[in-house]
Amino acid sequence: METSLHKQLKSLYAGPKARFEVPVGPYRVDVVDRGRLVEIQHGSLAAIRDKIRRLLDDNHRVIVVKPIVVRKRLVKRRHKDGEVVDRRLSPKRGRLFDLFDELVHFTRVFPHRRLILDVPLVEIEEWRYPGHGRRRRWRENDHEVEDQKLVEVLGTRRLRTAGDLVRLIDVPLPDPFHTGHLAEALDVPRWAAQRIAYCLRHAESIRQVGKQGNAGLYRLAAA
């Protein structure tokens, strides 16, 4: 079922003459507006990788909208469609760097001259009710999501090129650097820095120039 969040994001990208849920070849596209195709994707970018690649190969101009939830308020109902019994802010907060967790599956598509990747940083409400029907007490994973609703778009990063991608890590780094330096500068785990380096290398934003022990050494491609 389409969430309110998905509908709201479609509306944000739709002009007055936009069409919704339009068949394009073997696919259905969320929004077609002034000759550009807009695809809203809450889930994994891997799920739409082949679709987007095919649309680009067919000379379409495409915007992929990949929201990152940076703030979520949980709204709990007593039961489905029932009264609200609790509201609280989720401790989980997304960060812009989370985008790289998805881009590792999208490196054969982005960057592309006819593709724009928009990353709205959003605050949402997630409406829930107890799962499995018979249980009365809330448990951490015992719930059904009834809907997600957009509260506010806090900002949007628009990515078109490999240069836009590397600007996401606008932090001081030694020259050359390894993923340990990147992890420390961005305050992320080493494995996350390795994913970031993988995406940047495949986008040709950085290049490997050597090794330090088992760690690859990288330099910005423009350097």
C-alpha positions as a Markdown table, in Angstrom:
| # | Residue | x | y | z |
|---|---|---|---|---|
| 1 | Met | 0.0 | 0.0 | 0.0 |
| 2 | Glu | 1.3 | 3.5 | -0.9 |
| 3 | Thr | 2.1 | 5.5 | 2.2 |
| 4 | Ser | 1.2 | 9.1 | 2.7 |
| 5 | Leu | 4.9 | 9.9 | 2.7 |
| 6 | His | 5.2 | 8.5 | -0.8 |
| 7 | Lys | 2.2 | 10.5 | -2.0 |
| 8 | Gln | 3.5 | 13.7 | -0.4 |
| 9 | Leu | 6.9 | 13.4 | -2.1 |
| 10 | Lys | 5.3 | 12.7 | -5.4 |
| 11 | Ser | 3.2 | 15.9 | -5.0 |
| 12 | Leu | 6.4 | 17.9 | -4.2 |
| 13 | Tyr | 8.0 | 16.8 | -7.5 |
| 14 | Ala | 4.8 | 17.3 | -9.6 |
| 15 | Gly | 4.1 | 20.4 | -11.6 |
| 16 | Pro | 0.6 | 21.5 | -12.5 |
| 17 | Lys | 0.5 | 19.3 | -15.6 |
| 18 | Ala | 2.3 | 16.3 | -14.2 |
| 19 | Arg | 0.9 | 12.8 | -14.6 |
| 20 | Phe | 1.1 | 10.1 | -12.0 |
| 21 | Glu | 1.7 | 6.3 | -12.2 |
| 22 | Val | 2.5 | 6.5 | -15.9 |
| 23 | Pro | 3.3 | 3.3 | -17.9 |
| 24 | Val | 6.7 | 3.8 | -19.6 |
| 25 | Gly | 7.7 | 0.8 | -21.6 |
| 26 | Pro | 7.5 | -2.3 | -19.3 |
| 27 | Tyr | 7.6 | -0.1 | -16.2 |
| 28 | Arg | 5.3 | 2.2 | -14.2 |
| 29 | Val | 6.8 | 5.6 | -13.2 |
| 30 | Asp | 5.7 | 7.6 | -10.2 |
| 31 | Val | 5.6 | 11.0 | -11.9 |
| 32 | Val | 6.1 | 12.3 | -15.5 |
| 33 | Asp | 6.5 | 16.0 | -15.6 |
| 34 | Arg | 7.7 | 18.1 | -18.6 |
| 35 | Gly | 9.4 | 15.1 | -20.2 |
| 36 | Arg | 11.3 | 14.1 | -17.0 |
| 37 | Leu | 10.6 | 10.8 | -15.2 |
| 38 | Val | 10.5 | 11.0 | -11.3 |
| 39 | Glu | 10.9 | 7.8 | -9.2 |
| 40 | Ile | 10.5 | 8.0 | -5.5 |
| 41 | Gln | 12.4 | 5.2 | -3.7 |
| 42 | His | 12.1 | 4.6 | 0.1 |
| 43 | Gly | 13.6 | 1.1 | -0.1 |
| 44 | Ser | 16.8 | -0.2 | -1.5 |
| 45 | Leu | 18.2 | 1.5 | -4.6 |
| 46 | Ala | 19.1 | -2.1 | -5.7 |
| 47 | Ala | 15.4 | -2.7 | -6.2 |
| 48 | Ile | 15.2 | -0.1 | -9.0 |
| 49 | Arg | 18.7 | -0.4 | -10.4 |
| 50 | Asp | 17.8 | -2.3 | -13.6 |
| 51 | Lys | 14.6 | -0.2 | -14.1 |
| 52 | Ile | 16.5 | 3.1 | -13.9 |
| 53 | Arg | 19.4 | 1.8 | -16.1 |
| 54 | Arg | 16.8 | 0.7 | -18.8 |
| 55 | Leu | 15.0 | 4.0 | -18.7 |
| 56 | Leu | 18.4 | 5.8 | -19.1 |
| 57 | Asp | 19.4 | 3.5 | -22.0 |
| 58 | Asp | 16.1 | 4.5 | -23.6 |
| 59 | Asn | 17.2 | 8.2 | -23.5 |
| 60 | His | 14.8 | 9.3 | -20.8 |
| 61 | Arg | 15.8 | 12.0 | -18.3 |
| 62 | Val | 15.3 | 10.7 | -14.8 |
| 63 | Ile | 15.2 | 12.0 | -11.2 |
| 64 | Val | 15.5 | 9.4 | -8.5 |
| 65 | Val | 14.3 | 10.7 | -5.1 |
| 66 | Lys | 15.9 | 8.8 | -2.2 |
| 67 | Pro | 14.7 | 10.3 | 1.1 |
| 68 | Ile | 16.7 | 9.8 | 4.3 |
| 69 | Val | 14.8 | 10.0 | 7.6 |
| 70 | Val | 16.8 | 12.1 | 9.9 |
| 71 | Arg | 14.0 | 12.5 | 12.5 |
| 72 | Lys | 11.1 | 10.1 | 13.2 |
| 73 | Arg | 8.3 | 10.5 | 15.6 |
| 74 | Leu | 6.5 | 7.2 | 16.6 |
| 75 | Val | 2.8 | 7.5 | 17.0 |
| 76 | Lys | 1.3 | 4.4 | 18.6 |
| 77 | Arg | -2.4 | 3.4 | 18.4 |
| 78 | Arg | -4.1 | 1.0 | 20.8 |
| 79 | His | -5.1 | -1.1 | 17.8 |
| 80 | Lys | -5.6 | -0.5 | 14.0 |
| 81 | Asp | -7.5 | 2.7 | 13.4 |
| 82 | Gly | -7.8 | 3.1 | 17.2 |
| 83 | Glu | -7.0 | 5.9 | 19.6 |
| 84 | Val | -3.4 | 7.2 | 20.0 |
| 85 | Val | -1.8 | 6.0 | 23.2 |
| 86 | Asp | 1.7 | 7.3 | 22.9 |
| 87 | Arg | 4.0 | 9.6 | 20.9 |
| 88 | Arg | 7.7 | 9.6 | 21.2 |
| 89 | Leu | 10.8 | 10.5 | 19.2 |
| 90 | Ser | 12.7 | 7.6 | 17.8 |
| 91 | Pro | 16.3 | 7.4 | 19.0 |
| 92 | Lys | 17.3 | 6.3 | 15.4 |
| 93 | Arg | 18.4 | 9.2 | 13.2 |
| 94 | Gly | 19.6 | 8.9 | 9.6 |
| 95 | Arg | 22.6 | 10.8 | 8.3 |
| 96 | Leu | 23.4 | 11.9 | 4.8 |
| 97 | Phe | 26.3 | 9.4 | 4.8 |
| 98 | Asp | 23.7 | 6.6 | 5.0 |
| 99 | Leu | 23.2 | 7.2 | 1.3 |
| 100 | Phe | 26.4 | 5.3 | 0.6 |
| 101 | Asp | 24.9 | 2.2 | 2.1 |
| 102 | Glu | 22.5 | 2.3 | -0.9 |
| 103 | Leu | 24.9 | 3.6 | -3.5 |
| 104 | Val | 27.1 | 0.5 | -3.3 |
| 105 | His | 24.3 | -1.2 | -5.2 |
| 106 | Phe | 23.9 | 1.7 | -7.7 |
| 107 | Thr | 27.4 | 2.3 | -8.9 |
| 108 | Arg | 26.6 | 1.0 | -12.4 |
| 109 | Val | 23.9 | 3.6 | -12.8 |
| 110 | Phe | 25.1 | 6.7 | -11.0 |
| 111 | Pro | 26.6 | 9.0 | -12.2 |
| 112 | His | 24.9 | 9.4 | -15.6 |
| 113 | Arg | 24.4 | 12.5 | -17.7 |
| 114 | Arg | 20.6 | 12.1 | -17.8 |
| 115 | Leu | 20.2 | 11.1 | -14.1 |
| 116 | Ile | 19.7 | 13.3 | -11.1 |
| 117 | Leu | 19.7 | 11.8 | -7.6 |
| 118 | Asp | 17.8 | 13.9 | -5.1 |
| 119 | Val | 18.3 | 13.2 | -1.4 |
| 120 | Pro | 15.7 | 14.9 | 0.8 |
| 121 | Leu | 16.5 | 14.9 | 4.5 |
| 122 | Val | 13.0 | 14.4 | 6.1 |
| 123 | Glu | 11.2 | 14.4 | 9.4 |
| 124 | Ile | 8.3 | 12.0 | 9.4 |
| 125 | Glu | 5.7 | 10.5 | 11.7 |
| 126 | Glu | 5.3 | 6.7 | 11.7 |
| 127 | Trp | 1.9 | 5.5 | 12.8 |
| 128 | Arg | 1.9 | 2.0 | 14.4 |
| 129 | Tyr | -0.4 | -0.4 | 16.1 |
| 130 | Pro | 0.4 | -3.7 | 18.0 |
| 131 | Gly | 1.2 | -6.7 | 15.8 |
| 132 | His | -0.2 | -10.2 | 16.0 |
| 133 | Gly | -3.5 | -8.9 | 17.3 |
| 134 | Arg | -3.7 | -10.8 | 20.6 |
| 135 | Arg | -0.8 | -9.1 | 22.4 |
| 136 | Arg | -1.6 | -6.2 | 24.5 |
| 137 | Arg | 1.8 | -5.0 | 25.6 |
| 138 | Trp | 4.2 | -3.2 | 23.2 |
| 139 | Arg | 7.4 | -4.9 | 22.4 |
| 140 | Glu | 10.2 | -3.4 | 20.4 |
| 141 | Asn | 9.5 | -5.4 | 17.2 |
| 142 | Asp | 5.9 | -6.3 | 17.8 |
| 143 | His | 4.1 | -3.8 | 15.7 |
| 144 | Glu | 2.6 | -3.1 | 12.3 |
| 145 | Val | 3.3 | 0.1 | 10.4 |
| 146 | Glu | 0.0 | 1.7 | 9.5 |
| 147 | Asp | 1.4 | 4.7 | 7.7 |
| 148 | Gln | 4.3 | 7.1 | 7.3 |
| 149 | Lys | 3.6 | 10.9 | 7.0 |
| 150 | Leu | 5.9 | 13.7 | 6.0 |
| 151 | Val | 6.3 | 16.4 | 8.6 |
| 152 | Glu | 9.0 | 18.5 | 7.0 |
| 153 | Val | 11.8 | 18.5 | 4.4 |
| 154 | Leu | 14.8 | 19.8 | 6.3 |
| 155 | Gly | 17.0 | 20.1 | 3.2 |
| 156 | Thr | 17.8 | 18.3 | -0.1 |
| 157 | Arg | 21.1 | 17.4 | -1.6 |
| 158 | Arg | 21.0 | 17.2 | -5.4 |
| 159 | Leu | 23.7 | 14.9 | -7.0 |
| 160 | Arg | 24.4 | 14.9 | -10.7 |
| 161 | Thr | 28.1 | 14.2 | -11.0 |
| 162 | Ala | 31.0 | 12.4 | -9.4 |
| 163 | Gly | 32.1 | 15.8 | -8.1 |
| 164 | Asp | 28.8 | 16.2 | -6.3 |
| 165 | Leu | 29.4 | 12.8 | -4.7 |
| 166 | Val | 32.8 | 13.6 | -3.4 |
| 167 | Arg | 31.6 | 16.9 | -2.0 |
| 168 | Leu | 29.4 | 14.8 | 0.4 |
| 169 | Ile | 32.7 | 14.1 | 2.3 |
| 170 | Asp | 33.9 | 17.7 | 2.6 |
| 171 | Val | 36.3 | 17.0 | 5.5 |
| 172 | Pro | 40.0 | 17.5 | 5.8 |
| 173 | Leu | 42.0 | 14.3 | 4.7 |
| 174 | Pro | 45.7 | 13.6 | 4.4 |
| 175 | Asp | 47.0 | 13.2 | 0.9 |
| 176 | Pro | 47.0 | 10.3 | 0.3 |
| 177 | Phe | 44.4 | 8.9 | 2.7 |
| 178 | His | 43.1 | 5.4 | 3.6 |
| 179 | Thr | 39.6 | 4.4 | 4.9 |
| 180 | Gly | 40.8 | 4.7 | 8.5 |
| 181 | His | 41.4 | 8.4 | 8.0 |
| 182 | Leu | 38.0 | 8.7 | 6.3 |
| 183 | Ala | 36.3 | 6.9 | 9.2 |
| 184 | Glu | 37.9 | 9.2 | 11.7 |
| 185 | Ala | 37.1 | 12.4 | 9.8 |
| 186 | Leu | 33.4 | 11.5 | 9.2 |
| 187 | Asp | 32.9 | 9.8 | 12.6 |
| 188 | Val | 31.7 | 6.6 | 11.1 |
| 189 | Pro | 32.8 | 2.9 | 11.5 |
| 190 | Arg | 35.6 | 1.7 | 9.3 |
| 191 | Trp | 33.3 | -0.6 | 7.4 |
| 192 | Ala | 31.1 | 2.4 | 6.5 |
| 193 | Ala | 34.2 | 4.3 | 5.3 |
| 194 | Gln | 35.1 | 1.3 | 3.1 |
| 195 | Arg | 31.7 | 1.5 | 1.5 |
| 196 | Ile | 32.1 | 5.2 | 0.9 |
| 197 | Ala | 35.5 | 4.7 | -0.7 |
| 198 | Tyr | 34.1 | 1.9 | -2.8 |
| 199 | Cys | 31.3 | 4.2 | -4.2 |
| 200 | Leu | 33.8 | 7.1 | -4.8 |
| 201 | Arg | 36.2 | 4.8 | -6.5 |
| 202 | His | 33.6 | 3.4 | -8.9 |
| 203 | Ala | 32.4 | 7.0 | -9.6 |
| 204 | Glu | 36.0 | 7.8 | -10.4 |
| 205 | Ser | 35.9 | 10.5 | -7.7 |
| 206 | Ile | 39.0 | 9.1 | -6.1 |
| 207 | Arg | 41.7 | 6.8 | -7.4 |
| 208 | Gln | 43.9 | 4.3 | -5.6 |
| 209 | Val | 47.6 | 5.3 | -5.6 |
| 210 | Gly | 49.2 | 2.7 | -3.4 |
| 211 | Lys | 48.9 | 0.7 | -0.2 |
| 212 | Gln | 49.8 | 1.1 | 3.4 |
| 213 | Gly | 50.0 | -2.4 | 4.8 |
| 214 | Asn | 46.7 | -4.0 | 3.8 |
| 215 | Ala | 44.9 | -0.7 | 3.4 |
| 216 | Gly | 44.5 | 1.0 | 0.1 |
| 217 | Leu | 45.7 | 4.6 | -0.3 |
| 218 | Tyr | 43.5 | 7.0 | -2.2 |
| 219 | Arg | 43.8 | 10.5 | -3.7 |
| 220 | Leu | 41.0 | 12.8 | -4.9 |
| 221 | Ala | 40.8 | 12.4 | -8.7 |
| 222 | Ala | 41.1 | 16.2 | -9.2 |
| 223 | Ala | 44.3 | 16.3 | -7.1 |
